[in-house]
Amino acid sequence: MTNPEMPPPIVDSNWLQSQLMQRPDDVITCDVRSTMSGADSANDFLGRHLPRARLVLLESALAVEPAGTEGRHPLPTPAAFADALGALGIGNDVTVVAYDNQGGAFAGRLVWMLRIIGQPAALLDGGTDAWSGPMETGPGATQSVERETVEWPLDAIADADQVVDHIATGGVVIDSRAAERYAGEIEPIDAVAGHVPGAINLVFGENLGPDGRFRAPAQLAERFSEARTDPRAIVYCGSGVTACHNALAMEYAGLELPRVYVGSWSGWSFDTNRPVATGGN
């Protein structure tokens, strides 16, 4: 199997339109949604989506059921991931461009998962709001394909003990959640408020400018300056989803793609033996 060239982690509407025209059989768009939003994802998708789009649900395709210290959104097994994408007609040899209407908060998870296993994938900058091309309606023509199972690379993922060890040796660990959750002032989802001791806070949403698009790579490089000299940096969030947004932003800025602690705060805080810190950076 030979994959096409890996695109940059973030692409714009013009790039995607060009690719869809030049390589109509080799580029697939993925509309990534979560049932956490409370919306009717299937009906919303049927009513309006990008050309060649597949509906990919976070909870059923990109994660499995919550599992204690593994967090609220553990990764599926490689075989289950392959089966889910194969059922959507997404083979190993296509380029995937994922989008959402949440600034990439959900779609970034799919892009990260694909990029770490070597499949060309990118996040559409600005999502549906920035798309200037035609839209489609209906379910689309999706024919299942056989998809090769690719194991998760261990060097792309961190667990709680690796987070502890990395901080102990002076490494950079980044909490991607809102500042008030990091500080322990509020916690709307998990049982315990606070953050991993020694982690710094860089809110994923601040990767975007006022127009809802990613800041320029140079600006992002400055934002993540503390990780410039740490090729093994680790990012986490509440459940390993929005941390992927920070991971892609760092790669877009020219830094090494960091490891993602998939269990994140939901997994860390489930273990009552783990210490908890509060307060700001």
JOCORSUL-V363875 format. One record per helix or strand of 3 or more residues. SS is the DSSP state (H for helix, E for strand). FROM is the first residue (numbers start at 0). TO is the last residue. Records with the same first field share a line. If there is no record, write none. Layout:
# JOCORSUL-V363875
SS = FROM-TO + FROM-TO
This chain:
# JOCORSUL-V363875
H = 12-21 + 34-36 + 40-46 + 57-60 + 67-69 + 77-86 + 106-115 + 126-129 + 153-155 + 159-167 + 178-181 + 203-206 + 216-222 + 224-226 + 242-251 + 263-269
E = 26-32 + 52-56 + 94-98 + 120-123 + 172-174 + 233-235 + 258-260
